[in-house]
């Protein structure tokens, strides 16, 4: 899976292919796989169509022609709709990530996040992409259990067993000059 650190480092063709398969299955139409992944999604048209399939009418206008600015607006409309649909804001890519190909793995992460969110929505009956998003699992503790927990020594921060002051220098440090 992705993390913020390795997202910028490498692209995973398998994850990109899974994302395209999921998009095709939801749209019900084949995508032009001869085009590179990033070029296929760059204008935002496919992403906007996908959001309109998942949430009908959420994107009123999809620009199919025009300069860069008009097509970049498609990406921004998709981002707003994805957040509205439930994709966490930290998993939605920036416009430049796709438009200028700055961080394509983040785009893939966003599509996979959409697949994860889809599985939690009762109105979604389409194909599955990735693991199901965790649901809230709230626990209730009695007053006695809470009091007992206060007596537990936490090792979350480690222990001080064997701690000593070896290696600590006091006073003026040695000065070595060449």
N, C-alpha and C positions, 0 to 999 in steps of 0.2 A: 504494500500500500504506500501511498505518498505521505511525506511529511513536508513541512515548509522548507526544510533544509535541502532535501534531495529533489524537490520539485523542479528547481531551476537547473539541476545538473543533468538529468537524463530523461529521455522519452522512452516509453515502453510501447513498442508496436502492438503487442498483444492487448494491452489496455485500450489503446486507440481503436483497434479493430473491434473489441467488445463494445465500445461506445458507439461506433458506427452501426454495428449490428442492432443494438438497442434502438437507435434512432430510426433505422430502416423499419424495424418491426412495429414501432409506434406510428410512424408516418404511413406505413402500408405501401410504400413505393421505394424502389431501389435507388441508391445513391451512385454517383459516378465515381467508382473506386479507382479509376485510372488517374484521377487528380490526387495530388498529395493531400493528406489529412487536413493540414492547416489551411491550404488553399480552398478546400471544399467548404470549410466552415467560416472562412475569413469574412465574407460579406454579411454574415448573420442571418441570411434568409432561411437556411435550413433550421437554425436554432429557433427562430421566431415561429416557423411552421410547427416545430415540435411542441413549443409551449402552447400554441393554439390548439393542438390536438389534446394535450394534457389538461389544459384549462381553457375550454372554448371561449373565444372572444376576448382573451386577456390582452392581446396585442392587436389594436385596431388597425394600424397601418404598417405594412411591411414594404420598405423601399426596395424595388428590384433594379432600378436604374438610378443613375446620378453619380455624383462624385464621391470622393472618400467620406465627406462629412455625412451625407445621406445614408451611406451604408454603415458607417460607424454608429449612427442612431439606432439601426437594427440591433446591434450588439447591446447598446444601452437599454433598449426596450426589453431584450431578452433577460438581461441581468436583473432588472426591476421585477419582471414576472417570475423569475426563478426564486428570488427572495420572498416574493408574495406567496409562492407555492410551498415554501418551507425549507428551502436550501439555506443552510447557515451562511451568514454574510462572509465569514472567513474562508468559505469554500467556493465562493463566486469569484471568478477571475476578473481582472481589470480589463478595460477595453484594449489597452495597448498590448496586453498579453497575447491576444488573438490578432488584432489588426496589424501590429508591427512584429508579430511572432516573437515577442520577448520571453514568453513563458507558456509554451504550448502544453506542458504537463499540467499546469494549473487549469487549463481549459478542460482537459481530460478528467481531472479531479472533479470539476464542477458537474460534468455530465454524469460521472459515477455517483456523485452526491445526489443528483436528481433521481437516479435509479434507486438509491437507498431510501430517499424520502418517499418515493412512489409506493414502496411496499407498505408504508405506514398509513397511507390514505385509503379510506374505505371506498372512495369513488374510482380508484384505479384498478383495472382488471387486466392490464397489459403484461408484457414480458418482464422478467426479473433481471436486474443488473446488480451484481454485487451482493454483499451481505445486508440483512435487514437492519435498519437503524434501531438502536437500543431504545426501549421504552422505560418510562419512569418506574422505579421500584422503591417506593417509599416504605421505610420501616418504622414501626412504633415500638418504643422501649418503655418498660415500666420504670417507675421512680427507683425501685430497688436495683434494677439493672444499671441505671445511670450512676447510682451511688457506688456500686461495685466496680464500675469501670474507672472511677477516680483513684482507686487503690492499685490499679495496674501500672506497672512501670513500663513506659513506652520506650522501645528501642528504635523508634523511627529515626532518631538522630544519631544512632550508634551508641557505643558505650565508652566509658572512660577507663575501662580495665586496661591495666598496663601503661597508663599514661605517665609520662615523666617529662623532665625538662631537658633531656639530652638534645643537643643541637641548638640550644638557645645561647646566643652570645650576648654577653653583657659588656658594656663599656665601649671603648673606641675600637672600631673594626680594623683589621690588619690592612695596611696599605702597601700594595705591591706595585712598584714602578719599574718599567722596563728601561 
